């Protein structure tokens, strides 16, 4: 039986390496499609959580695995790779301190696979990378043992296209680009992905597929940067950028961040029992930072704040999420054991929403070295749940100006301890005004950032005669 036949009959063993926001949705889709799946990760905490069928990523509903009893096994034992027919690599490629891609996770994983590589296996990389990674760098490592790509094993690249928190698009209904080292490799890779996605888009090589992912990311970054740069220019010229955008919408539409309001009043549905569940004090002002914990957030400043305010018994800081910075923050927390802060991995969406709603102030952090304005999506979550915000951002981001102008929060430049402390002191002395600020933010959200508004913006273009 060929590997394509095994895939079509759902007899092929699928291994997914890296059980993060890319790998975990793939596990779910392969299980739902009927494949036996083994999830590999170096983090025993993740594996333990998955063994208990608990998700550590807030937007991923792990309960879907209950539909596939017996099909999924998480493990830290990479020797089991030899038993896999198809191996999908979903490890991160973060930036290092010099803002260069850190490829160590990809190449270390490839070396591990090479130790257990056997004839007939498919190896598919999904991590964002540069053209040539798969058919040059990875192939060279995999062939060191004597097996040859396309002759003895299959090699492919299929870029991840995850869109976290998007309720309309998920892994299964986003078309998937697939490139193979040879046409034979492409045939096998397409057979695998055709089993779980609505449509595969074949391209002529792995280099083309790698370039597709780069173009998608660059296109998005360039357009965001373009609007942000224009905003700075217009400010200096005394021009209201929002007036420009409104007029430009007659030809080019700009669709803002948005939230789907659940209809529950965030001000009468604050379940303070949630705090007890996570051992969070109820007498303090609870500041929450939720979401991605990456380098763009400049979280070293938050750690400075926690350390400097360790004797402040009126403030408590909750950090919830995953990302490249989670590891060193956890090490710091384990070593210092601060009494005014806690760190927890990402929660299921329902649990995270309950926790946010039970807290008092939403935190937003951005690295002070940014030179273009940003509008972090976590702001929408805070406003949706009735929280005022406290932001520490770069000098170019006007989020704080918007918050202060509309009376739902305060801000300072990331690194300005004195001003940040002044805001903490204000919240401590004016607890009664926090609810009013939360209502101001919620009303601001309803006026500017609902899904229905975003939907109407898009659909009106299809309704034109």
Beta strands, then each sheet from edge to edge (+ up, - down):
strand 1: 13-17
strand 2: 36-40
strand 3: 72-75
strand 4: 86-89
strand 5: 122-125
strand 6: 154-157
strand 7: 176-180
strand 8: 200-203
strand 9: 285-292
strand 10: 315-322
strand 11: 341-344
strand 12: 361-365
strand 13: 388-393
strand 14: 409-413
sheet 1: 3+ 2+ 1+ 4+ 5+ 6+ 7- 8-
sheet 2: 11+ 10+ 9+ 12+ 13+ 14+
end
